[in-house]
Amino acid sequence: MAANMSLKKNEMPVQDPNVRNHNFSEVALGYSEETALDEAMRCLNCKNMPCVSGCPVNIHIPAFIEKIKEGDFEGAYQVISKSSSLPAVCGRVCPQETQCLSLIHI
């Protein structure tokens, strides 16, 4: 599988505001498997891993992304679970928009 060198992040599908203002369901609907794989291919495998040092609980994000690339979503969950017993909370507070080099526009 070839790397996705696009600087454009895949947008996360979300509930329409007129729908979500009438329920307590998740706002973010999550990626499809295809989109998750495409997004994982954007990882640059940085030597210094700023994503790990920038993570509040030091999740080994490159290992997580590698599992996603393999289509091993249970394995990806297990990588997160080694450092956090609350992965859904981590997903909400993760500052990935500012720490991942593949998101920095040149």
mmCIF file of the C-alpha atoms, coordinates in Angstrom:
data_MODEL
# 
_entry.id   MODEL 
# 
loop_
_atom_site.group_PDB 
_atom_site.id 
_atom_site.type_symbol 
_atom_site.label_atom_id 
_atom_site.label_alt_id 
_atom_site.label_comp_id 
_atom_site.label_asym_id 
_atom_site.label_entity_id 
_atom_site.label_seq_id 
_atom_site.pdbx_PDB_ins_code 
_atom_site.Cartn_x 
_atom_site.Cartn_y 
_atom_site.Cartn_z 
_atom_site.occupancy 
_atom_site.B_iso_or_equiv 
_atom_site.pdbx_formal_charge 
_atom_site.auth_seq_id 
_atom_site.auth_comp_id 
_atom_site.auth_asym_id 
_atom_site.auth_atom_id 
_atom_site.pdbx_PDB_model_num 
ATOM 1   C CA . MET A 1 1   ? 0.000   0.000  0.000  1.00 0.00 ? 1   MET A CA 1 
ATOM 2   C CA . ALA A 1 2   ? 1.514   3.332  -1.057 1.00 0.00 ? 2   ALA A CA 1 
ATOM 3   C CA . ALA A 1 3   ? 1.836   6.258  1.322  1.00 0.00 ? 3   ALA A CA 1 
ATOM 4   C CA . ASN A 1 4   ? -0.772  8.997  1.135  1.00 0.00 ? 4   ASN A CA 1 
ATOM 5   C CA . MET A 1 5   ? 1.350   12.141 0.868  1.00 0.00 ? 5   MET A CA 1 
ATOM 6   C CA . SER A 1 6   ? -1.657  14.446 0.748  1.00 0.00 ? 6   SER A CA 1 
ATOM 7   C CA . LEU A 1 7   ? -1.539  17.363 3.168  1.00 0.00 ? 7   LEU A CA 1 
ATOM 8   C CA . LYS A 1 8   ? -5.340  17.380 3.174  1.00 0.00 ? 8   LYS A CA 1 
ATOM 9   C CA . LYS A 1 9   ? -6.797  15.522 6.135  1.00 0.00 ? 9   LYS A CA 1 
ATOM 10  C CA . ASN A 1 10  ? -9.881  13.395 5.599  1.00 0.00 ? 10  ASN A CA 1 
ATOM 11  C CA . GLU A 1 11  ? -12.778 15.252 7.177  1.00 0.00 ? 11  GLU A CA 1 
ATOM 12  C CA . MET A 1 12  ? -14.501 13.415 9.985  1.00 0.00 ? 12  MET A CA 1 
ATOM 13  C CA . PRO A 1 13  ? -18.177 12.799 9.172  1.00 0.00 ? 13  PRO A CA 1 
ATOM 14  C CA . VAL A 1 14  ? -20.429 14.420 11.788 1.00 0.00 ? 14  VAL A CA 1 
ATOM 15  C CA . GLN A 1 15  ? -24.113 14.568 12.548 1.00 0.00 ? 15  GLN A CA 1 
ATOM 16  C CA . ASP A 1 16  ? -26.004 17.441 11.001 1.00 0.00 ? 16  ASP A CA 1 
ATOM 17  C CA . PRO A 1 17  ? -26.556 20.157 13.651 1.00 0.00 ? 17  PRO A CA 1 
ATOM 18  C CA . ASN A 1 18  ? -30.338 19.994 13.163 1.00 0.00 ? 18  ASN A CA 1 
ATOM 19  C CA . VAL A 1 19  ? -30.255 16.271 13.955 1.00 0.00 ? 19  VAL A CA 1 
ATOM 20  C CA . ARG A 1 20  ? -27.778 16.335 16.821 1.00 0.00 ? 20  ARG A CA 1 
ATOM 21  C CA . ASN A 1 21  ? -29.614 19.090 18.708 1.00 0.00 ? 21  ASN A CA 1 
ATOM 22  C CA . HIS A 1 22  ? -32.359 16.501 19.323 1.00 0.00 ? 22  HIS A CA 1 
ATOM 23  C CA . ASN A 1 23  ? -30.249 13.582 20.597 1.00 0.00 ? 23  ASN A CA 1 
ATOM 24  C CA . PHE A 1 24  ? -27.344 12.601 22.805 1.00 0.00 ? 24  PHE A CA 1 
ATOM 25  C CA . SER A 1 25  ? -25.573 10.478 20.194 1.00 0.00 ? 25  SER A CA 1 
ATOM 26  C CA . GLU A 1 26  ? -21.937 11.009 19.254 1.00 0.00 ? 26  GLU A CA 1 
ATOM 27  C CA . VAL A 1 27  ? -21.370 14.086 17.097 1.00 0.00 ? 27  VAL A CA 1 
ATOM 28  C CA . ALA A 1 28  ? -18.450 12.514 15.216 1.00 0.00 ? 28  ALA A CA 1 
ATOM 29  C CA . LEU A 1 29  ? -19.698 9.536  13.222 1.00 0.00 ? 29  LEU A CA 1 
ATOM 30  C CA . GLY A 1 30  ? -16.246 8.012  12.670 1.00 0.00 ? 30  GLY A CA 1 
ATOM 31  C CA . TYR A 1 31  ? -14.348 7.077  9.562  1.00 0.00 ? 31  TYR A CA 1 
ATOM 32  C CA . SER A 1 32  ? -15.285 4.230  7.276  1.00 0.00 ? 32  SER A CA 1 
ATOM 33  C CA . GLU A 1 33  ? -12.659 1.488  7.089  1.00 0.00 ? 33  GLU A CA 1 
ATOM 34  C CA . GLU A 1 34  ? -11.508 2.826  3.720  1.00 0.00 ? 34  GLU A CA 1 
ATOM 35  C CA . THR A 1 35  ? -11.125 6.378  5.025  1.00 0.00 ? 35  THR A CA 1 
ATOM 36  C CA . ALA A 1 36  ? -9.341  5.202  8.192  1.00 0.00 ? 36  ALA A CA 1 
ATOM 37  C CA . LEU A 1 37  ? -6.833  3.306  6.044  1.00 0.00 ? 37  LEU A CA 1 
ATOM 38  C CA . ASP A 1 38  ? -6.321  6.343  3.806  1.00 0.00 ? 38  ASP A CA 1 
ATOM 39  C CA . GLU A 1 39  ? -5.801  8.593  6.825  1.00 0.00 ? 39  GLU A CA 1 
ATOM 40  C CA . ALA A 1 40  ? -3.352  6.121  8.393  1.00 0.00 ? 40  ALA A CA 1 
ATOM 41  C CA . MET A 1 41  ? -1.302  6.170  5.204  1.00 0.00 ? 41  MET A CA 1 
ATOM 42  C CA . ARG A 1 42  ? -0.615  9.888  5.818  1.00 0.00 ? 42  ARG A CA 1 
ATOM 43  C CA . CYS A 1 43  ? 1.648   9.066  8.797  1.00 0.00 ? 43  CYS A CA 1 
ATOM 44  C CA . LEU A 1 44  ? 5.230   10.141 8.095  1.00 0.00 ? 44  LEU A CA 1 
ATOM 45  C CA . ASN A 1 45  ? 6.735   7.821  10.752 1.00 0.00 ? 45  ASN A CA 1 
ATOM 46  C CA . CYS A 1 46  ? 8.707   10.715 12.207 1.00 0.00 ? 46  CYS A CA 1 
ATOM 47  C CA . LYS A 1 47  ? 11.939  9.712  13.907 1.00 0.00 ? 47  LYS A CA 1 
ATOM 48  C CA . ASN A 1 48  ? 11.291  11.891 16.979 1.00 0.00 ? 48  ASN A CA 1 
ATOM 49  C CA . MET A 1 49  ? 7.574   10.950 17.200 1.00 0.00 ? 49  MET A CA 1 
ATOM 50  C CA . PRO A 1 50  ? 6.145   14.343 18.242 1.00 0.00 ? 50  PRO A CA 1 
ATOM 51  C CA . CYS A 1 51  ? 2.722   12.699 18.356 1.00 0.00 ? 51  CYS A CA 1 
ATOM 52  C CA . VAL A 1 52  ? 3.832   10.454 21.248 1.00 0.00 ? 52  VAL A CA 1 
ATOM 53  C CA . SER A 1 53  ? 5.490   13.224 23.257 1.00 0.00 ? 53  SER A CA 1 
ATOM 54  C CA . GLY A 1 54  ? 2.498   15.487 22.570 1.00 0.00 ? 54  GLY A CA 1 
ATOM 55  C CA . CYS A 1 55  ? 0.012   12.860 23.730 1.00 0.00 ? 55  CYS A CA 1 
ATOM 56  C CA . PRO A 1 56  ? -1.218  13.528 27.291 1.00 0.00 ? 56  PRO A CA 1 
ATOM 57  C CA . VAL A 1 57  ? -0.901  9.787  28.105 1.00 0.00 ? 57  VAL A CA 1 
ATOM 58  C CA . ASN A 1 58  ? 2.049   8.972  25.778 1.00 0.00 ? 58  ASN A CA 1 
ATOM 59  C CA . ILE A 1 59  ? 0.208   6.503  23.562 1.00 0.00 ? 59  ILE A CA 1 
ATOM 60  C CA . HIS A 1 60  ? 2.588   4.987  21.001 1.00 0.00 ? 60  HIS A CA 1 
ATOM 61  C CA . ILE A 1 61  ? 0.661   6.467  18.073 1.00 0.00 ? 61  ILE A CA 1 
ATOM 62  C CA . PRO A 1 62  ? 2.944   5.100  15.303 1.00 0.00 ? 62  PRO A CA 1 
ATOM 63  C CA . ALA A 1 63  ? 2.229   1.556  16.568 1.00 0.00 ? 63  ALA A CA 1 
ATOM 64  C CA . PHE A 1 64  ? -1.496  2.385  16.654 1.00 0.00 ? 64  PHE A CA 1 
ATOM 65  C CA . ILE A 1 65  ? -1.366  3.714  13.092 1.00 0.00 ? 65  ILE A CA 1 
ATOM 66  C CA . GLU A 1 66  ? 0.603   0.666  11.916 1.00 0.00 ? 66  GLU A CA 1 
ATOM 67  C CA . LYS A 1 67  ? -2.178  -1.584 13.221 1.00 0.00 ? 67  LYS A CA 1 
ATOM 68  C CA . ILE A 1 68  ? -4.735  0.538  11.349 1.00 0.00 ? 68  ILE A CA 1 
ATOM 69  C CA . LYS A 1 69  ? -2.666  0.200  8.148  1.00 0.00 ? 69  LYS A CA 1 
ATOM 70  C CA . GLU A 1 70  ? -2.761  -3.582 8.630  1.00 0.00 ? 70  GLU A CA 1 
ATOM 71  C CA . GLY A 1 71  ? -6.538  -3.463 9.067  1.00 0.00 ? 71  GLY A CA 1 
ATOM 72  C CA . ASP A 1 72  ? -6.071  -4.792 12.611 1.00 0.00 ? 72  ASP A CA 1 
ATOM 73  C CA . PHE A 1 73  ? -8.519  -2.519 14.401 1.00 0.00 ? 73  PHE A CA 1 
ATOM 74  C CA . GLU A 1 74  ? -8.598  -4.699 17.535 1.00 0.00 ? 74  GLU A CA 1 
ATOM 75  C CA . GLY A 1 75  ? -4.793  -4.508 17.642 1.00 0.00 ? 75  GLY A CA 1 
ATOM 76  C CA . ALA A 1 76  ? -4.990  -0.716 17.292 1.00 0.00 ? 76  ALA A CA 1 
ATOM 77  C CA . TYR A 1 77  ? -7.375  -0.628 20.234 1.00 0.00 ? 77  TYR A CA 1 
ATOM 78  C CA . GLN A 1 78  ? -4.964  -2.802 22.238 1.00 0.00 ? 78  GLN A CA 1 
ATOM 79  C CA . VAL A 1 79  ? -2.092  -0.350 21.555 1.00 0.00 ? 79  VAL A CA 1 
ATOM 80  C CA . ILE A 1 80  ? -4.187  2.487  22.987 1.00 0.00 ? 80  ILE A CA 1 
ATOM 81  C CA . SER A 1 81  ? -5.358  0.349  25.912 1.00 0.00 ? 81  SER A CA 1 
ATOM 82  C CA . LYS A 1 82  ? -1.754  -0.215 27.054 1.00 0.00 ? 82  LYS A CA 1 
ATOM 83  C CA . SER A 1 83  ? -1.496  3.472  28.015 1.00 0.00 ? 83  SER A CA 1 
ATOM 84  C CA . SER A 1 84  ? -5.090  4.477  28.659 1.00 0.00 ? 84  SER A CA 1 
ATOM 85  C CA . SER A 1 85  ? -8.143  2.855  30.152 1.00 0.00 ? 85  SER A CA 1 
ATOM 86  C CA . LEU A 1 86  ? -10.268 5.643  28.657 1.00 0.00 ? 86  LEU A CA 1 
ATOM 87  C CA . PRO A 1 87  ? -9.478  5.693  24.905 1.00 0.00 ? 87  PRO A CA 1 
ATOM 88  C CA . ALA A 1 88  ? -12.699 7.518  23.988 1.00 0.00 ? 88  ALA A CA 1 
ATOM 89  C CA . VAL A 1 89  ? -11.736 10.370 26.305 1.00 0.00 ? 89  VAL A CA 1 
ATOM 90  C CA . CYS A 1 90  ? -8.249  10.491 24.798 1.00 0.00 ? 90  CYS A CA 1 
ATOM 91  C CA . GLY A 1 91  ? -9.769  10.768 21.334 1.00 0.00 ? 91  GLY A CA 1 
ATOM 92  C CA . ARG A 1 92  ? -11.726 13.813 22.429 1.00 0.00 ? 92  ARG A CA 1 
ATOM 93  C CA . VAL A 1 93  ? -8.854  15.686 24.072 1.00 0.00 ? 93  VAL A CA 1 
ATOM 94  C CA . CYS A 1 94  ? -6.008  14.694 21.722 1.00 0.00 ? 94  CYS A CA 1 
ATOM 95  C CA . PRO A 1 95  ? -4.346  17.781 20.212 1.00 0.00 ? 95  PRO A CA 1 
ATOM 96  C CA . GLN A 1 96  ? -3.574  16.003 16.903 1.00 0.00 ? 96  GLN A CA 1 
ATOM 97  C CA . GLU A 1 97  ? -4.444  19.103 14.895 1.00 0.00 ? 97  GLU A CA 1 
ATOM 98  C CA . THR A 1 98  ? -1.348  20.875 16.205 1.00 0.00 ? 98  THR A CA 1 
ATOM 99  C CA . GLN A 1 99  ? 1.194   18.121 16.767 1.00 0.00 ? 99  GLN A CA 1 
ATOM 100 C CA . CYS A 1 100 ? 1.239   15.922 13.667 1.00 0.00 ? 100 CYS A CA 1 
ATOM 101 C CA . LEU A 1 101 ? 3.759   17.041 11.049 1.00 0.00 ? 101 LEU A CA 1 
ATOM 102 C CA . SER A 1 102 ? 1.624   15.581 8.262  1.00 0.00 ? 102 SER A CA 1 
ATOM 103 C CA . LEU A 1 103 ? -0.986  18.210 9.142  1.00 0.00 ? 103 LEU A CA 1 
ATOM 104 C CA . ILE A 1 104 ? 1.380   21.163 8.884  1.00 0.00 ? 104 ILE A CA 1 
ATOM 105 C CA . HIS A 1 105 ? 0.884   22.950 5.579  1.00 0.00 ? 105 HIS A CA 1 
ATOM 106 C CA . ILE A 1 106 ? 4.080   24.101 3.923  1.00 0.00 ? 106 ILE A CA 1 
# 
